[in-house]
Amino acid sequence: MSRLLTAREDYEEVVNELTTQLPELKDDEAVVFMGHGTHHHTTSAYPTLEYIFNLTGHKRFFVGTAEGFPDFDDVVKHLQEKDIRKI
């Protein structure tokens, strides 16, 4: 059985697919992906996904969760730090 998001290459493939579907961002724009999240250890997939976005040069792509980590407040903090006006 194959599982999604188990290896670095899985995350890179997801990031590549997502970023090719979106338009070029202006300096004050960002994309926020929100997941449900959980308090289970598998919630680590969310910050890992954001980390891979950053590693591949997509510094205005953020990932948050309704439950778990990173939460909505974490995302808002990052948006404010980067002076993002439109998501």
C-alpha positions in Angstrom: 0.0 0.0 0.0 1.3 3.4 -0.9 0.9 6.3 1.5 0.8 10.0 0.6 3.4 12.3 2.3 5.7 9.7 3.8 9.0 10.8 2.1 10.5 14.1 1.2 9.9 13.4 -2.5 6.1 13.1 -1.7 6.0 16.6 -0.2 8.1 18.0 -3.1 5.7 16.5 -5.6 2.6 17.9 -3.8 4.3 21.4 -3.6 5.2 21.3 -7.3 1.6 20.3 -8.2 0.0 23.0 -6.0 2.3 25.8 -7.1 1.9 25.1 -10.8 -1.9 25.6 -10.4 -1.7 29.1 -8.9 -1.0 32.5 -10.5 2.2 34.5 -9.8 1.9 36.3 -6.4 2.5 40.0 -5.9 4.7 41.1 -3.0 1.8 41.6 -0.6 -0.1 38.4 -1.5 0.1 34.9 -0.1 -1.6 31.6 -0.3 -2.9 29.9 2.8 -3.7 26.2 2.8 -5.8 25.1 5.8 -6.3 21.5 6.9 -8.4 20.0 9.6 -5.5 18.9 11.7 -5.5 16.6 14.7 -3.7 16.2 18.0 -2.2 12.9 16.6 1.5 12.8 15.7 0.5 12.7 12.0 -0.3 16.4 12.2 3.5 16.9 11.6 2.7 16.7 7.9 1.3 20.3 8.0 4.5 22.1 9.1 6.6 19.7 7.0 4.6 20.8 3.9 5.1 24.5 4.7 8.8 23.8 5.3 9.1 22.2 1.8 7.2 25.3 0.3 10.0 27.4 1.9 12.8 25.2 0.8 11.6 25.4 -2.8 11.4 29.2 -2.8 7.7 29.6 -2.1 8.1 31.8 0.9 4.5 33.2 0.8 2.8 29.8 1.0 1.5 29.0 4.4 -0.1 25.9 6.0 -2.4 25.9 9.0 -4.9 23.7 10.8 -8.2 24.1 12.5 -7.0 21.7 15.2 -3.3 20.9 15.9 -0.2 22.7 14.8 0.3 25.1 13.1 -2.9 26.7 14.2 -4.7 29.7 12.7 -2.9 32.2 15.0 0.5 30.9 13.8 -0.5 31.5 10.2 -1.8 35.0 11.0 1.5 35.8 12.8 3.5 34.8 9.7 1.2 36.8 7.4 1.7 39.9 9.6 5.5 39.4 9.8 5.6 39.4 6.0 3.2 42.4 5.7 0.7 40.3 3.6 -2.4 42.2 2.6 -4.2 39.7 0.4 -4.6 35.9 0.7 
